[in-house]
Amino acid sequence: MTNPVTSDPAAEASTEVGTEVGFRPPAGPVAPVLPVAVAPGWTPGAAVERLAGERATGALRGPAGTVYLVDGLVTHAESDRAPDLATLLTVSGRLDRDTWQEAVHRFGPYARVGEALVEQGRLTRGELELCHLGTLYDAACFLLDTPATLASWTFAPGMRHWLGPVAAVGAERLRREAERRRHLLDRIWPSAQLDTAPLRRAAPQAAAAPGRHARRVRPPTRRQCELLDHADGRRTPAELARLLGRSAFATTADVRRLGAGGLLAGPGATAGPGPGAGCAAGSGPVAGALGGVSAPREPGGLLLRVPGAALAALTGHGPAPVAPTVPPAPFAPSAPPAAGPQTTALPLTAADPDIALLIRVRTLLEARL
């Protein structure tokens, strides 16, 4: 079995035969790097499907990342826009950096880093597979539809990833998941202008994005507040995802929500308040409001439910006015009810607090789907 590690000193010192400059072949017999053009305007996703149909084993590598296949199944994917497995495990505190580096140094040359971490009890098999699939789908979401040229992407037969076998995904399933994630991002806000731009907190007076997305403005969540605190005008969404140890897709989704709400902006926008501003109770352009409808607060600072607030967020109109309290009239004997079927007019409108709450829950679920 050939040594799968691309950083082997013998491989680096060997003469590159049939390879492009900058590409390091696997240790052992040097495999030629082949062009993988499919058709004019092709993408890496199309090349992956073609290689999968040929049951190929190797690495499809280009400027945007790398896709590894074994017998036509995708086993690993790396993208410059998505955190890798090491970042997620170390930044989250699941593994310390020294433990990870030791495992890579000892077991990387044998392509069994993941297996060794499970055998040593550092990770469970489920944790490893879950994190690995998360990073694989994360990278594929930003990698498969990248515009490519014949000169920029090549395929090295026989090359395998140093992590070793963990989980494999079919090319068609990978494409469907990548398309599903891109559709979800477009539903949040159909603009990718902030996906790769350095982000900064927008000025409080910045208006929300026009259209239906402006009616879905909500107070930022705790995760989004942490994202706002680190948006310093220099970090891109990919850099923020690595800094916070989060999925690139989830970070991009939060960026689009905050951009649609006027809380994040790209270069050239007016800087907003400093870290922490807009995330405390009662501050920020949308805190304490839903769709522009102000929400009163209890003395402790908790939001009170406003009848009709959810309907106002959906229609753009203000909540239904609450009728003033009228003291009951003095008791007087009334006439006996008329004979026949009796009907009671009890319309359930959005002014009903329970119905308003259900509408708000439904709206939240629709936004998360």
BARO-910291 format. One record per residue (C-alpha): residue number from 1; x negated, y negated, z negated; residue in one letter. Coordinates in steps of 0.001 Angstrom, whole numbers, plus 500000, padded with zeros to 6 digits. Layout:
<bavexs>
(bavex NUM,(X,Y,Z),'A') ...
</bavexs>
This chain:
<bavexs>
(bavex 1,(500000,500000,500000),'M') (bavex 2,(498610,496605,500900),'T') (bavex 3,(498037,493952,498298),'N') (bavex 4,(500927,491459,498572),'P') (bavex 5,(499281,488489,496898),'V') (bavex 6,(498541,485619,499256),'T') (bavex 7,(496069,483981,496876),'S') (bavex 8,(493628,486907,496779),'D') (bavex 9,(490027,485592,497104),'P') (bavex 10,(489191,488217,499695),'A') (bavex 11,(492131,487090,501770),'A') (bavex 12,(491082,483447,501528),'E') (bavex 13,(487534,484277,502569),'A') (bavex 14,(488562,486475,505486),'S') (bavex 15,(488557,485112,509004),'T') (bavex 16,(492014,484147,510137),'E') (bavex 17,(492869,486234,513164),'V') (bavex 18,(495893,485044,515087),'G') (bavex 19,(497033,482762,512276),'T') (bavex 20,(497765,479074,512088),'E') (bavex 21,(495684,476711,510020),'V') (bavex 22,(496838,476577,506423),'G') (bavex 23,(498538,479984,506421),'F') (bavex 24,(496915,482585,504164),'R') (bavex 25,(497511,486180,505313),'P') (bavex 26,(498090,488982,502787),'P') (bavex 27,(495133,490881,501369),'A') (bavex 28,(494058,493990,503219),'G') (bavex 29,(494522,494336,506981),'P') (bavex 30,(495235,490920,508470),'V') (bavex 31,(498728,490755,509966),'A') (bavex 32,(499302,488456,512929),'P') (bavex 33,(501616,485492,512440),'V') (bavex 34,(504358,485593,515051),'L') (bavex 35,(506594,482795,516373),'P') (bavex 36,(510250,483350,515538),'V') (bavex 37,(512148,480956,517787),'A') (bavex 38,(515693,482134,518474),'V') (bavex 39,(517190,479470,520734),'A') (bavex 40,(516961,475717,521294),'P') (bavex 41,(518085,473959,518137),'G') (bavex 42,(517626,477083,516026),'W') (bavex 43,(517463,477044,512232),'T') (bavex 44,(515663,479247,509710),'P') (bavex 45,(519019,480846,508936),'G') (bavex 46,(519327,482071,512519),'A') (bavex 47,(515789,483465,512365),'A') (bavex 48,(516541,485267,509094),'V') (bavex 49,(519599,486930,510638),'E') (bavex 50,(517596,488027,513663),'R') (bavex 51,(514835,489463,511486),'L') (bavex 52,(517428,491170,509296),'A') (bavex 53,(518932,492796,512384),'G') (bavex 54,(515469,494196,513198),'E') (bavex 55,(515053,495450,509589),'R') (bavex 56,(511849,493428,509366),'A') (bavex 57,(509558,493185,506348),'T') (bavex 58,(507492,490069,505852),'G') (bavex 59,(507573,486339,505146),'A') (bavex 60,(509237,483654,507258),'L') (bavex 61,(507301,480537,506360),'R') (bavex 62,(507625,476891,507323),'G') (bavex 63,(507190,473357,506009),'P') (bavex 64,(510458,473469,504023),'A') (bavex 65,(509894,476801,502267),'G') (bavex 66,(509560,480551,502630),'T') (bavex 67,(511964,483480,502960),'V') (bavex 68,(510787,487023,502154),'Y') (bavex 69,(512450,490110,503625),'L') (bavex 70,(512077,493810,502901),'V') (bavex 71,(513709,496235,505360),'D') (bavex 72,(515951,493456,506632),'G') (bavex 73,(517163,492332,503177),'L') (bavex 74,(516245,488960,501687),'V') (bavex 75,(514369,489482,498431),'T') (bavex 76,(513019,485981,497676),'H') (bavex 77,(513456,482428,498901),'A') (bavex 78,(511512,479303,498047),'E') (bavex 79,(512338,475705,498952),'S') (bavex 80,(510613,472433,498217),'D') (bavex 81,(514009,471061,497151),'R') (bavex 82,(514808,473730,494543),'A') (bavex 83,(513088,474733,491268),'P') (bavex 84,(511469,478152,491269),'D') (bavex 85,(511970,480928,488738),'L') (bavex 86,(508982,479844,486644),'A') (bavex 87,(510402,476334,486224),'T') (bavex 88,(513819,477552,485106),'L') (bavex 89,(512415,480027,482582),'L') (bavex 90,(509734,477779,481066),'T') (bavex 91,(511560,474430,480991),'V') (bavex 92,(514616,476050,479428),'S') (bavex 93,(512367,477565,476737),'G') (bavex 94,(513224,481156,477599),'R') (bavex 95,(509534,481853,478242),'L') (bavex 96,(506536,479794,477253),'D') (bavex 97,(504183,478732,480000),'R') (bavex 98,(501233,480777,478731),'D') (bavex 99,(503276,483999,478771),'T') (bavex 100,(504362,483367,482340),'W') (bavex 101,(500873,482527,483571),'Q') (bavex 102,(499419,485616,481899),'E') (bavex 103,(501998,487856,483572),'A') (bavex 104,(501311,486319,486970),'V') (bavex 105,(497548,486669,486505),'H') (bavex 106,(497678,490309,485348),'R') (bavex 107,(500511,491750,487426),'F') (bavex 108,(500743,489407,490405),'G') (bavex 109,(498108,491302,492439),'P') (bavex 110,(500310,494393,492122),'Y') (bavex 111,(503618,492613,492897),'A') (bavex 112,(505246,493634,489630),'R') (bavex 113,(505482,490449,487550),'V') (bavex 114,(509225,490782,487028),'G') (bavex 115,(509000,494461,486152),'E') (bavex 116,(506226,493774,483633),'A') (bavex 117,(508208,491034,481880),'L') (bavex 118,(511119,493457,481434),'V') (bavex 119,(508889,496283,480211),'E') (bavex 120,(507239,493982,477652),'Q') (bavex 121,(510630,492837,476346),'G') (bavex 122,(510083,489242,477407),'R') (bavex 123,(513254,489315,479511),'L') (bavex 124,(516180,491669,479894),'T') (bavex 125,(516926,493146,483289),'R') (bavex 126,(520160,491152,483461),'G') (bavex 127,(518425,487871,482659),'E') (bavex 128,(515796,488475,485304),'L') (bavex 129,(518305,489397,488000),'E') (bavex 130,(520611,486491,487165),'L') (bavex 131,(517830,483906,487228),'C') (bavex 132,(516273,485420,490340),'H') (bavex 133,(519535,485410,492307),'L') (bavex 134,(520214,481871,491134),'G') (bavex 135,(516907,480611,492498),'T') (bavex 136,(517338,482628,495708),'L') (bavex 137,(520768,481150,496482),'Y') (bavex 138,(519589,477732,495333),'D') (bavex 139,(516695,477682,497788),'A') (bavex 140,(518769,479153,500625),'A') (bavex 141,(521384,476399,500268),'C') (bavex 142,(518817,473768,501281),'F') (bavex 143,(516627,475934,503500),'L') (bavex 144,(518713,477909,505981),'L') (bavex 145,(520134,474964,507926),'D') (bavex 146,(516902,472939,508057),'T') (bavex 147,(516141,471785,511634),'P') (bavex 148,(513118,473715,512870),'A') (bavex 149,(510740,473881,515788),'T') (bavex 150,(508775,476730,517269),'L') (bavex 151,(505464,475353,516019),'A') (bavex 152,(506569,474810,512420),'S') (bavex 153,(507916,478265,511442),'W') (bavex 154,(506067,481563,511694),'T') (bavex 155,(506589,485136,510503),'F') (bavex 156,(503907,487249,508805),'A') (bavex 157,(504848,490959,508964),'P') (bavex 158,(504155,493031,505867),'G') (bavex 159,(503790,490168,503391),'M') (bavex 160,(505647,490631,500093),'R') (bavex 161,(506299,488337,497162),'H') (bavex 162,(504142,488619,494037),'W') (bavex 163,(507192,488753,491732),'L') (bavex 164,(508052,492206,492979),'G') (bavex 165,(511424,493810,493701),'P') (bavex 166,(514269,492376,491615),'V') (bavex 167,(517406,492058,493757),'A') (bavex 168,(518030,491972,497507),'A') (bavex 169,(520741,490144,499458),'V') (bavex 170,(521943,490661,503016),'G') (bavex 171,(521367,487851,505498),'A') (bavex 172,(525082,487434,506242),'E') (bavex 173,(525994,487221,502572),'R') (bavex 174,(523219,484696,502023),'L') (bavex 175,(524489,482554,504884),'R') (bavex 176,(528081,482638,503568),'R') (bavex 177,(526971,481556,500096),'E') (bavex 178,(524847,478734,501490),'A') (bavex 179,(527777,477514,503608),'E') (bavex 180,(530137,477719,500625),'R') (bavex 181,(527831,475561,498524),'R') (bavex 182,(527425,472979,501258),'R') (bavex 183,(531206,472801,501683),'H') (bavex 184,(531594,472255,497942),'L') (bavex 185,(529101,469389,498067),'L') (bavex 186,(531011,467815,500962),'D') (bavex 187,(534267,468097,499010),'R') (bavex 188,(532716,466190,496134),'I') (bavex 189,(531387,463424,498372),'W') (bavex 190,(530792,463902,502128),'P') (bavex 191,(527554,461959,502216),'S') (bavex 192,(524033,463308,501798),'A') (bavex 193,(522349,459909,501513),'Q') (bavex 194,(521428,460460,497857),'L') (bavex 195,(520408,464125,498176),'D') (bavex 196,(516755,463336,498879),'T') (bavex 197,(516444,459676,497837),'A') (bavex 198,(514824,458305,494664),'P') (bavex 199,(517701,457614,492296),'L') (bavex 200,(518380,454779,489935),'R') (bavex 201,(521319,453864,487750),'R') (bavex 202,(523614,451513,489622),'A') (bavex 203,(524665,448127,488275),'A') (bavex 204,(527896,448203,486233),'P') (bavex 205,(529712,446037,488759),'Q') (bavex 206,(529027,448453,491592),'A') (bavex 207,(532273,449637,493110),'A') (bavex 208,(533134,453286,493502),'A') (bavex 209,(533020,454924,496901),'A') (bavex 210,(536128,454210,498985),'P') (bavex 211,(538756,456786,499827),'G') (bavex 212,(540148,459680,497872),'R') (bavex 213,(536897,460150,495963),'H') (bavex 214,(537334,456791,494204),'A') (bavex 215,(540435,458145,492453),'R') (bavex 216,(538461,460994,490885),'R') (bavex 217,(536133,458844,488821),'V') (bavex 218,(535724,460221,485330),'R') (bavex 219,(533519,459401,482379),'P') (bavex 220,(530118,461077,482820),'P') (bavex 221,(529627,464370,481038),'T') (bavex 222,(526720,465065,478704),'R') (bavex 223,(524790,466724,481524),'R') (bavex 224,(525436,463776,483807),'Q') (bavex 225,(524389,461326,481104),'C') (bavex 226,(521070,463136,480803),'E') (bavex 227,(520699,462843,484554),'L') (bavex 228,(521434,459114,484393),'L') (bavex 229,(518866,458646,481638),'D') (bavex 230,(516107,460102,483840),'H') (bavex 231,(517095,458313,487053),'A') (bavex 232,(514262,455770,487019),'D') (bavex 233,(514169,454822,490704),'G') (bavex 234,(511243,457147,491440),'R') (bavex 235,(512592,460673,490981),'R') (bavex 236,(514610,462462,493650),'T') (bavex 237,(517336,465016,492818),'P') (bavex 238,(514835,467835,493388),'A') (bavex 239,(512363,466265,490959),'E') (bavex 240,(515131,465701,488406),'L') (bavex 241,(516169,469351,488709),'A') (bavex 242,(512601,470489,488012),'R') (bavex 243,(512200,468035,485153),'L') (bavex 244,(515391,469186,483431),'L') (bavex 245,(515072,472872,484394),'G') (bavex 246,(518372,472982,486247),'R') (bavex 247,(519717,474400,489463),'S') (bavex 248,(519110,472137,492441),'A') (bavex 249,(522652,472740,493670),'F') (bavex 250,(524215,471802,490317),'A') (bavex 251,(521997,468721,490112),'T') (bavex 252,(522932,467653,493640),'T') (bavex 253,(526614,468141,492830),'A') (bavex 254,(526284,465874,489778),'D') (bavex 255,(524371,463324,491846),'V') (bavex 256,(527157,463187,494410),'R') (bavex 257,(529816,462842,491708),'R') (bavex 258,(527911,460016,490058),'L') (bavex 259,(527230,458410,493430),'G') (bavex 260,(530926,458571,494344),'A') (bavex 261,(531715,456926,491006),'G') (bavex 262,(529255,454082,491583),'G') (bavex 263,(526940,455148,488754),'L') (bavex 264,(523935,456219,490858),'L') (bavex 265,(522354,454506,493830),'A') (bavex 266,(519354,454902,496081),'G') (bavex 267,(516432,452570,496789),'P') (bavex 268,(517245,448899,497151),'G') (bavex 269,(520287,448954,494887),'A') (bavex 270,(520604,446640,491928),'T') (bavex 271,(519260,448313,488815),'A') (bavex 272,(521750,449157,486128),'G') (bavex 273,(521378,449260,482326),'P') (bavex 274,(518613,451200,480658),'G') (bavex 275,(518666,454814,479497),'P') (bavex 276,(521649,455783,477385),'G') (bavex 277,(523817,452893,478542),'A') (bavex 278,(527174,453937,479906),'G') (bavex 279,(527030,457307,478162),'C') (bavex 280,(528038,456224,474670),'A') (bavex 281,(531667,456138,473733),'A') (bavex 282,(533418,453134,475122),'G') (bavex 283,(530646,451897,477431),'S') (bavex 284,(529918,452144,481114),'G') (bavex 285,(532069,451341,484115),'P') (bavex 286,(534227,454437,483765),'V') (bavex 287,(533854,455486,480161),'A') (bavex 288,(537183,455641,478386),'G') (bavex 289,(539082,455469,481647),'A') (bavex 290,(540569,457862,484153),'L') (bavex 291,(541033,456525,487645),'G') (bavex 292,(540886,452967,486384),'G') (bavex 293,(543508,453504,483644),'V') (bavex 294,(542156,452394,480293),'S') (bavex 295,(542526,454828,477451),'A') (bavex 296,(543051,453608,473869),'P') (bavex 297,(540956,455060,471079),'R') (bavex 298,(541607,456252,467587),'E') (bavex 299,(539704,454586,464729),'P') (bavex 300,(537129,457433,464905),'G') (bavex 301,(536407,456706,468568),'G') (bavex 302,(538298,459630,470142),'L') (bavex 303,(540326,459051,473281),'L') (bavex 304,(544093,459102,472952),'L') (bavex 305,(546237,460690,475634),'R') (bavex 306,(547998,458125,477787),'V') (bavex 307,(551317,459351,479230),'P') (bavex 308,(551126,459211,483005),'G') (bavex 309,(547365,458634,483113),'A') (bavex 310,(546716,461755,485188),'A') (bavex 311,(549458,460819,487666),'L') (bavex 312,(547934,457342,487904),'A') (bavex 313,(544575,458880,488779),'A') (bavex 314,(546190,460850,491596),'L') (bavex 315,(548408,458121,493047),'T') (bavex 316,(546370,455006,492298),'G') (bavex 317,(549270,453381,490417),'H') (bavex 318,(549348,452388,486798),'G') (bavex 319,(550948,454598,484165),'P') (bavex 320,(554638,454405,483547),'A') (bavex 321,(555513,451771,480934),'P') (bavex 322,(556412,453132,477559),'V') (bavex 323,(559872,452113,476455),'A') (bavex 324,(559968,450084,473238),'P') (bavex 325,(561207,451797,470148),'T') (bavex 326,(564862,450975,469487),'V') (bavex 327,(566295,451486,466013),'P') (bavex 328,(569135,454008,465951),'P') (bavex 329,(572642,452672,465989),'A') (bavex 330,(574836,453032,462913),'P') (bavex 331,(576615,456348,462707),'F') (bavex 332,(580073,456313,464169),'A') (bavex 333,(582447,459182,464885),'P') (bavex 334,(582451,460104,468534),'S') (bavex 335,(585115,461575,470702),'A') (bavex 336,(585169,465355,471060),'P') (bavex 337,(583286,466610,474091),'P') (bavex 338,(585245,467135,477221),'A') (bavex 339,(586047,470643,478283),'A') (bavex 340,(584035,472283,481050),'G') (bavex 341,(580343,472979,481669),'P') (bavex 342,(577951,470674,479948),'Q') (bavex 343,(574748,469360,481608),'T') (bavex 344,(571825,467710,479839),'T') (bavex 345,(569607,465261,481741),'A') (bavex 346,(566090,465907,480443),'L') (bavex 347,(563795,465070,483349),'P') (bavex 348,(560166,466148,482873),'L') (bavex 349,(558159,463306,484360),'T') (bavex 350,(554473,462432,484123),'A') (bavex 351,(555329,460268,481137),'A') (bavex 352,(555703,463486,479190),'D') (bavex 353,(552358,463887,477368),'P') (bavex 354,(552264,467672,477826),'D') (bavex 355,(552904,467446,481570),'I') (bavex 356,(550323,464670,481851),'A') (bavex 357,(547781,466905,480137),'L') (bavex 358,(548518,469778,482529),'L') (bavex 359,(548085,467462,485510),'I') (bavex 360,(544732,466340,484166),'R') (bavex 361,(543609,469951,483680),'V') (bavex 362,(544698,470841,487212),'R') (bavex 363,(542855,467819,488627),'T') (bavex 364,(539701,468789,486709),'L') (bavex 365,(539850,472373,487977),'L') (bavex 366,(540325,471211,491560),'E') (bavex 367,(537282,468984,491259),'A') (bavex 368,(535165,471876,489965),'R') (bavex 369,(536218,474398,492646),'L') 
</bavexs>
